[in-house]
Every structure is written in structure tokens, then in C-alpha cells.
Amino acid sequence: MNDTSALYLAILLPLLGAVLIAALRNHPNLREAATLVTSVVLFANVCWLVASVANGATPRAENILPMPVSGLFLSLELEPLGAMFAAIASGLWIINSLYSIGYMRANKEKHQTRFYICFAIAIAAAMGIALSGDLITLFVFYEVLTLATYPLVAHKQTAEAKAGARTYLLILLSTSVFLLLFAIAWTYDIAGTVAFAQGGILSGRIESWLAPVLLACFAFGIGKAALLPVHLWLPAAMVAPTPVSALLHAVAVVKAGVFTMLKVGVYIFGIDFLEQTGASQWLAWLAGASILYASVRALAQDNLKARLAYSTVSQLSYVTLAMALATPLGALAGALQIAMHAFGKITLFMCAGAIYVASHRTQVSGLNGLARAMPVTFTAFAVGALSIIGAPLLGGFWVKWEIIFAANALEQLVFIIVMIASSMLSLAYFAPVIGRGFFLPPAQASGDADASAPKEAPLLCVLPPSISAIICIILFFQVDALWRFLELIFESTP
């Protein structure tokens, strides 16, 4: 197998998996086996590509499919940032598939075949985004991801689920069609190309005063990055089953948003161009405001998944802030956050789902003493939360460390304060979950618990978050290898 074949397979394998899942719809065990086998094969294929990129190659597949605009084709091209995103999405698909089997069966969810099909298509779209060689290709897969995840958000088919899904679809489609697509067209008009290139493609081709305007079209058009004020789709989507929430927050959707933000900053504008023009200064301030605003909103949420949703809005803005600092160190810290947040947040959502499966409790105020019955779940939650907070010995620590270093190098004290305040606020909204679970006496959750004594959820609801929690620890000690790989972003040509 060569690199070009591996690029095609990265997108085709999940699609073939979706077809196989549909064919096995009347055989649940085989259907779920097909999901797991496909995810493992995809991850192995992506590892092949990652190894190739690490060795200095830039796998390409150009002129795949002509677009309506003359001279534009879909093209695939893999550089280090895309390779990292593809590895995270494909690897977490394995963990989330195991969890989905346990969760969907324990809750006796309906329409499970549709769930697994849409999930596989969403992973294919995420692979397409990771492997995109230009903005047009990225836009196509970006829209496919939105459409594929809409049925997942509306999965329960209740009035609340349908309303949340409509909000999800309306915000993401409107921002991408009216702003992102406009920004892509404007870029093509200015530069004559929308291909990603080392150092960017806009230097010398756009007036300095117009660069912040174009960047604003991209920033708000990339709705999946959940910047204020286009973040409302994310809390609305919490009506979805927990495995879908994990997909939205850790595996594909929001990570596709901040990944796109980084790609635009590094390969369309160029970090040097952003620094010279100051075009991203306003975006850094908006990202800082998003971090603090969402953290404060998280404090006010008693529903555990809603609290985690606002936490995601805050944590995503780390990536935007890091990129907007317009230094290589900042951009690398933003890329690192994609990885660290993915494993921390998927751990938290899977634990929230395990709590629901075992006790039907969804409110933070109803978790008193529950850790005594579910020690593994709450320990995994504590690890994921501490990583998000940025505690030492967990992967999330390095993100805050590097962003603070990047801000300090620019003498931007305000962003150092934002990062410290964010950590304190994160501690404030996670501490009640951990504290109530471990240290308060058991109490019946008001209107939110079943009558039976809670115990650990089934194995497949507990094992996956335990694995991802362990990875949060491993990432702290193995960060050097990941950092060296990400440094290739500024050494290789995408």
C-alpha cells in the first residue's frame, strides 16, 4: 500500500463500514462487530499515514473531482496538523464505539443501526477534513459532517431533541454558507488559489486593514469552533445521547472547528503575516472573553452535561486564542490543546453517561455520595477534570503552560491572567462534581434518581473512560514526542 491509497482508504473505510452496518442491521452483534473492526482498521491505516508524515513525506492526491468553478478540484494532502487530527479522531472512534455499545444497549435505545451508520459517516467526514489539501475540499467535508451529525443530535426524536437539532443545524449551516463560503470565495479572488501553503497565501495580496475583516468571516464562519456569539448550538446539542455528545465534543465536530481555525491561521493567513499586520489581535481578545464567559456559565449549570458543554466552549477558545497570538509557539500550543482536550473531555462525557446508565442522575446536585458506589467512574472523571483544569501530571497541564509562555513572550499579561482565571473557574465548576461524589453522604437525587441502589455501570460503559483517563496521564509524560511531531508544521510544506 502506498500513501495515496492510504489517503483514499482513510475516507472510504468508514463509508464502507456504514454500508456493512446497514447490511447487518438485523444482527446486532455482527453490526457492532463491524463498527469495531472498521474503527480498528481505520486507525491502523491512519497510523501508516502518520508514520509517513513523521518521516518527512507529504501524502497527496490531487485533482480528484472537478468543482463548478473552473480550475478548482477536490484534493487531499496530509501534513502534521492533519495527521494528528486524523489519529485522534480514528483512535477515539475505537474507544467511543466500545462505549456506544454499552450505553446504547443498557438504555435500550431505539434506531441503533441509524446511530452507527451516521456515526461512521461523520468519521469519514472528519477524515476528509483532516486530509483536505485546500479550503474547498475542507468545506465540502465540513458540511457533510454537519449533515451526518444532525440525525445523531435528533436521535431521541422527542420535541426537545428535534428543537436542539434544529438549532444545531441552523447555526452551523448558516455560519458556514453565509460566512465561511464567502471567506473562501474572497480568498480565491485575492490569491487565485485556496490551497494550503507553508507561510500562508495572503501576504502581499490583501490590504492590512482588510485582513482582520477576512479573518472575522473565517472565525465566525467556522461555527464548530463555538466562539461567542455562535456558540449556542453546542449547549442545544446536549439533548443527544451521551455517545453523540462525546462525538461532538471530543472526536470530530468541535475538533473539526478548531482544527479548521488553526489551518486557516497557519496555512492561509500565515503566522508571520498575522503578526506583522496585527490582524488577529481582536480575535485573541474575543477568544479570551469566550473562555471566561463560558466558564462562568458552566458554574451556573446544575445539569452535568450542560456544565460540560459550556466547559467545552471555554476550552475550545484556548485553540483560537493560541493561534491568534500569532507566534509559532502559540500555534503549536493550540494544536496540543486539540489532543489534550479530546482525551480529557471524552472521559468526562463517558463518565456522565455511565452515571446516567447506573443511576439515571443527570444533575450535579444529585451526585452526593455516588462515588462510593461508582469509584471507577468517579476516579476516571476526576482524572479527566484535572487534565482539563491543567493540573500537573496530566496532559492538559502542558497546554496552559505553553500558552502562558507564548503570551509572556509577547508581554500580553492580560492573556496570562485569562489562562490562570480559566483554571480557577474550571476547578470551581468541576470540584462540586468530584466533592459531592466522594465526600458527601449519599442522598436520593431530587426527582432524578431511580429507587434502586446505584452501582457501577456495565463494563463497556466503564472501561472506555478508564482507558481515556489513563491516556490523559500518559500524555503528560509523552508530550515531547507529540510536540516534536507538531513542530514539523513549520518545517514541512502542506
C-alpha positions in Angstrom: 0.0 0.0 0.0 1.3 3.5 -0.9 0.5 6.8 0.7 -2.0 7.8 -1.9 -4.0 4.6 -1.4 -3.9 5.2 2.3 -5.4 8.7 1.9 -8.3 7.3 -0.1 -8.8 4.5 2.4 -9.0 6.9 5.3 -12.2 8.3 3.9 -13.5 5.1 2.2 -13.1 2.7 5.2 -15.7 4.4 7.4 -18.1 4.7 4.4 -17.7 1.0 3.7 -18.2 0.4 7.4 -21.5 2.3 7.2 -22.7 0.1 4.3 -21.7 -3.0 6.2 -23.5 -1.8 9.3 -26.7 -1.2 7.3 -26.4 -4.7 5.8 -26.2 -6.2 9.2 -29.0 -4.2 10.7 -30.9 -7.4 11.8 -27.9 -8.9 13.5 -26.9 -6.5 16.4 -23.8 -8.4 17.4 -22.4 -8.5 13.9 -23.4 -4.9 13.3 -21.4 -3.8 16.3 -18.5 -6.0 15.4 -18.5 -4.4 12.0 -18.3 -1.0 13.7 -15.4 -2.0 15.9 -13.4 -3.8 13.1 -13.8 -0.8 10.8 -12.6 1.6 13.5 -9.6 -0.5 14.2 -8.7 -0.9 10.5 -9.1 2.8 10.0 -6.8 3.6 12.9 -4.2 1.3 11.6 -4.4 3.0 8.2 -4.1 6.4 9.8 -1.1 5.2 11.8 0.6 4.3 8.4 0.0 7.9 7.2 1.2 9.4 10.5 4.4 7.4 10.2 4.9 8.6 6.7 4.4 12.2 7.7 6.8 11.8 10.6 9.4 10.6 8.1 9.1 13.8 6.1 6.6 12.8 3.4 3.5 14.8 2.4 1.0 12.3 1.0 -1.1 13.9 -1.8 -4.0 13.0 -4.1 -4.7 16.0 -6.4 -7.4 16.8 -8.9 -9.8 14.2 -7.6 -13.1 15.8 -8.6 -13.7 19.0 -10.6 -15.7 21.7 -8.9 -18.2 24.1 -10.6 -15.6 26.9 -10.5 -13.2 26.4 -13.4 -9.8 25.2 -12.2 -10.9 24.0 -8.8 -10.7 20.3 -7.8 -11.1 18.4 -4.6 -7.6 17.4 -3.4 -6.2 15.6 -0.4 -2.9 16.4 1.2 -1.7 15.4 4.7 0.6 17.5 6.9 1.4 17.1 10.6 -1.6 19.0 11.9 -4.0 17.0 9.8 -2.2 13.8 10.7 -2.6 14.5 14.4 -6.3 15.3 14.0 -6.9 12.1 11.9 -5.1 10.0 14.5 -7.2 11.4 17.3 -10.5 11.0 15.5 -9.8 7.5 14.4 -8.3 6.4 17.7 -11.2 7.8 19.7 -13.7 6.2 17.4 -12.5 2.8 18.7 -13.0 3.9 22.3 -16.3 5.6 21.6 -17.6 2.6 19.7 -16.9 0.3 22.7 -18.7 2.8 24.9 -21.6 3.2 22.5 -22.3 -0.5 22.5 -22.5 -0.5 26.3 -24.5 2.7 26.5 -27.0 2.1 23.7 -27.7 -1.5 24.9 -28.0 -0.5 28.6 -30.5 2.2 27.8 -32.3 0.1 25.2 -32.0 3.0 22.7 -34.1 2.8 19.5 -32.7 3.2 16.0 -29.3 1.9 16.9 -28.4 0.9 13.3 -29.1 4.5 12.1 -26.9 5.7 15.0 -23.9 3.6 14.0 -24.4 4.5 10.3 -24.4 8.2 10.9 -21.5 7.9 13.3 -19.4 6.2 10.6 -20.3 8.8 8.0 -19.3 11.5 10.5 -16.0 9.9 11.0 -15.5 9.7 7.2 -16.2 13.4 7.0 -13.7 14.1 9.9 -11.1 12.2 7.9 -11.9 14.3 4.9 -11.4 17.5 6.9 -8.1 16.2 8.3 -6.8 15.2 4.9 -8.1 18.3 2.9 -5.5 19.9 0.7 -7.4 23.1 0.2 -10.3 25.2 1.5 -12.9 23.9 -1.0 -12.2 20.3 -0.1 -12.4 21.1 3.6 -15.6 23.0 3.1 -17.3 20.0 1.4 -16.4 17.6 4.2 -17.2 20.2 6.8 -20.8 20.4 5.5 -21.0 16.6 5.3 -20.0 16.4 8.9 -22.8 18.8 9.9 -25.4 16.9 7.9 -24.3 13.5 9.2 -24.4 14.5 12.8 -27.8 16.2 12.6 -29.7 12.8 12.9 -27.5 11.9 15.8 -28.4 15.1 17.7 -32.1 14.4 17.0 -31.7 10.7 17.8 -34.3 10.5 20.6 -36.9 12.1 18.4 -38.5 14.0 21.3 -39.7 17.6 20.9 -36.7 18.7 22.9 -34.3 16.7 20.7 -35.8 18.0 17.5 -35.6 21.6 18.7 -32.0 21.1 19.8 -31.1 19.6 16.4 -32.8 22.4 14.5 -30.7 24.9 16.5 -27.6 22.9 15.8 -28.3 22.7 12.1 -29.4 26.3 11.6 -26.4 27.8 13.3 -23.8 25.6 11.7 -25.2 25.7 8.2 -25.9 29.5 8.2 -22.5 30.4 9.5 -20.7 28.2 7.0 -22.8 29.1 4.0 -23.0 32.8 4.6 -19.6 33.5 6.1 -17.2 30.6 5.6 -18.1 30.1 2.0 -17.9 33.9 1.4 -14.5 34.0 3.0 -13.3 31.1 0.8 -14.6 32.9 -2.3 -12.9 36.1 -1.2 -9.6 34.3 -0.6 -9.8 32.8 -4.1 -10.5 36.2 -5.6 -7.5 37.7 -3.8 -4.9 34.9 -4.1 -6.1 32.9 -7.1 -5.9 29.8 -5.1 -7.3 28.3 -1.9 -4.6 25.6 -1.4 -3.0 25.4 2.0 0.6 26.6 1.8 3.5 26.9 4.2 3.6 30.5 5.4 0.1 31.3 4.0 -1.1 32.6 0.7 -2.3 36.2 1.5 0.9 38.1 2.2 1.2 41.0 -0.3 -2.3 40.2 -1.7 -4.6 41.9 0.7 -4.6 45.3 2.4 -3.6 45.2 6.1 -6.9 46.9 7.1 -8.9 44.3 5.2 -7.1 41.3 6.7 -9.0 41.4 10.1 -12.3 41.6 8.1 -11.5 38.4 6.2 -10.3 36.7 9.4 -13.6 37.6 11.0 -15.5 36.0 8.2 -13.5 32.8 8.7 -13.6 32.9 12.5 -17.4 33.3 12.7 -18.0 31.2 9.6 -16.2 28.3 11.4 -19.2 27.8 13.7 -17.9 24.5 15.0 -15.2 26.4 16.8 -18.0 27.8 19.0 -16.8 31.3 19.5 -19.1 33.9 21.0 -21.8 34.5 19.8 -22.1 31.5 17.5 -21.6 29.0 20.4 -25.3 28.4 21.2 -25.6 25.3 19.1 -23.3 23.4 21.4 -25.4 23.6 24.6 -28.5 23.0 22.4 -27.0 19.7 21.1 -26.8 18.2 24.6 -30.2 16.6 24.1 -28.3 13.9 22.2 -27.3 10.6 23.7 -24.0 10.7 25.6 -22.0 8.9 22.9 -23.1 11.6 20.5 -22.1 14.3 23.0 -18.7 12.6 23.1 -18.5 12.7 19.2 -19.5 16.4 19.2 -17.0 17.4 21.9 -14.0 15.2 21.6 -13.9 13.0 18.5 -15.0 15.1 15.5 -17.2 18.1 15.4 -15.7 20.8 17.7 -12.3 19.5 16.9 -13.0 19.9 13.2 -13.9 23.5 14.1 -10.7 24.5 15.9 -8.6 22.4 13.5 -10.0 24.4 10.7 -9.3 27.6 12.6 -5.7 26.6 13.0 -5.4 25.5 9.4 -6.7 28.9 8.3 -4.3 30.8 10.6 -1.2 28.8 9.7 -1.7 27.9 6.1 -4.0 30.6 4.7 -3.0 33.8 6.6 0.3 32.6 7.8 1.6 33.2 11.4 4.2 35.8 10.2 1.5 37.7 8.2 -0.8 37.8 11.3 2.0 39.0 13.5 3.1 41.7 11.0 -0.4 43.1 10.4 -1.9 42.6 13.8 -4.9 41.1 12.1 -5.6 38.6 14.8 -5.3 40.8 17.9 -9.1 41.4 18.1 -9.6 37.6 17.8 -7.4 36.9 20.8 -9.5 39.3 22.9 -12.7 37.6 21.7 -11.3 34.2 22.5 -10.2 35.4 25.9 -13.8 36.7 26.5 -15.2 33.4 25.3 -13.0 31.5 27.7 -14.2 33.5 30.7 -17.8 33.9 29.7 -18.3 30.1 29.1 -16.6 29.2 32.3 -18.9 31.4 34.3 -21.9 30.0 32.5 -20.6 26.5 33.3 -20.7 27.4 37.0 -24.4 28.1 36.9 -25.4 24.7 35.3 -26.8 22.0 37.5 -27.2 19.6 34.6 -23.9 17.8 34.3 -23.9 17.6 30.5 -24.8 21.3 30.2 -21.9 22.1 32.6 -19.6 20.0 30.4 -20.9 21.7 27.2 -20.1 25.2 28.5 -16.7 23.9 29.6 -16.1 22.8 26.0 -17.0 26.3 24.7 -14.4 27.7 27.0 -11.7 25.1 26.3 -12.1 25.3 22.5 -11.3 29.0 22.7 -7.9 28.1 24.0 -7.1 27.0 20.5 -8.3 30.2 18.9 -6.5 32.3 21.5 -3.3 30.4 20.9 -3.5 30.8 17.2 -4.4 34.5 17.4 -1.3 35.2 19.5 0.4 34.9 16.1 3.6 33.1 17.1 4.7 29.6 16.2 4.8 28.7 19.9 1.1 29.8 20.2 0.1 27.8 17.2 1.8 24.7 18.5 0.1 25.1 21.9 -3.2 25.4 20.1 -2.5 22.1 18.3 -1.5 20.5 21.5 -4.8 21.6 23.0 -6.8 19.7 20.3 -5.2 16.5 21.5 -5.2 17.1 25.3 -8.8 18.3 25.4 -10.0 15.4 23.2 -9.0 12.8 25.7 -10.0 14.8 28.8 -13.4 15.7 27.5 -14.3 12.3 26.1 -13.5 10.9 29.5 -15.9 13.4 31.2 -18.8 12.8 28.9 -18.4 9.0 29.0 -18.4 9.2 32.8 -21.5 11.4 32.7 -23.2 8.8 30.6 -22.1 5.9 32.9 -23.6 7.8 35.8 -26.9 8.1 33.9 -26.9 4.5 33.0 -26.2 3.4 36.5 -28.4 5.8 38.5 -30.4 7.9 36.0 -29.0 11.0 37.7 -28.2 14.0 35.5 -28.0 16.9 38.0 -24.8 17.8 39.8 -26.9 18.4 43.0 -27.9 14.7 42.9 -24.5 13.2 42.9 -24.0 13.1 46.7 -22.1 10.0 47.8 -22.4 8.3 44.4 -18.6 7.8 44.1 -18.9 5.2 46.9 -21.0 3.1 44.6 -19.2 4.0 41.4 -15.5 4.5 42.4 -14.0 3.7 39.0 -16.3 6.1 37.1 -15.7 9.0 39.5 -12.0 8.4 39.6 -11.9 8.5 35.8 -14.0 11.7 35.9 -11.6 13.2 38.4 -8.6 12.4 36.1 -10.3 13.9 33.1 -11.4 17.0 35.0 -7.9 17.6 36.5 -6.5 17.4 33.0 -9.0 20.0 31.7 -8.1 22.2 34.7 -4.4 21.9 33.8 -3.2 20.0 36.9 0.4 18.7 36.8 1.0 15.1 35.9 -1.9 15.3 33.4 -1.7 16.2 29.7 -3.8 19.4 29.9 -1.1 21.0 32.1 1.2 21.5 29.1 -1.3 23.4 27.1 -1.8 26.1 29.7 2.0 26.2 30.3 2.8 26.8 26.6 0.0 29.3 26.1 1.2 31.3 29.1 4.8 31.1 27.8 3.6 32.4 24.4 1.6 35.2 26.0 4.6 36.1 28.2 6.9 36.3 25.2 4.6 38.9 23.8 4.3 40.7 27.1 0.5 40.1 27.0 -0.2 40.0 30.7 -4.0 40.0 30.1 -3.9 36.6 28.4 -1.8 35.1 31.2 -4.5 36.3 33.6 -7.2 34.8 31.4 -5.4 31.4 31.5 -5.0 31.5 35.3 -8.6 32.6 35.8 -9.8 29.9 33.4 -8.0 27.2 35.5 -9.5 28.6 38.7 -13.0 28.7 37.2 -12.6 25.1 35.8 -11.7 24.0 39.3 -14.7 25.8 40.6 -17.2 24.0 38.3 -15.6 20.6 38.5 -14.9 20.5 42.2 -18.6 20.1 43.2 -19.0 17.0 41.0 -15.9 15.3 42.5 -16.6 16.7 46.0 -20.2 15.7 46.1 -19.5 12.2 44.8 -16.6 11.4 47.1 -17.1 13.4 50.3 -20.8 14.0 50.9 -23.1 11.3 52.4 -25.4 9.5 49.9 -28.7 11.2 49.2 -31.6 10.5 46.9 -31.4 12.9 43.9 -34.5 15.0 43.9 -36.7 13.8 41.1 -33.7 12.5 39.1 -32.8 9.0 40.5 -34.4 5.7 40.4 -35.3 3.8 43.5 -32.7 1.1 43.2 -29.3 1.3 44.9 -26.7 2.6 42.3 -23.7 0.6 41.3 -21.1 0.8 38.6 -22.5 0.8 35.0 -21.9 -2.2 32.7 -18.3 -2.9 31.8 -18.4 -1.3 28.4 -19.6 2.0 30.0 -16.8 2.0 32.5 -13.8 0.5 30.6 -13.6 3.2 27.8 -13.4 6.2 30.1 -10.9 4.4 32.2 -8.7 3.9 29.1 -9.0 7.5 28.1 -8.3 8.7 31.6 -5.1 6.6 31.6 -4.1 8.2 28.3 -4.5 11.6 29.9 -1.8 10.6 32.3 0.4 9.1 29.6 0.2 12.2 27.5 1.8 14.2 30.3 4.9 12.1 30.2 5.0 11.6 26.4 4.3 15.2 25.4 7.8 15.6 24.0 7.2 13.1 21.2 3.9 14.8 20.3 5.5 18.2 20.5 8.4 17.2 18.2 5.9 15.8 15.7 3.8 19.1 15.8 7.0 21.1 15.2 7.0 19.6 11.7 4.1 22.0 11.0 6.6 24.8 10.5 9.2 22.6 8.8 7.2 20.8 6.1 5.1 22.1 3.2 1.5 21.1 3.4 
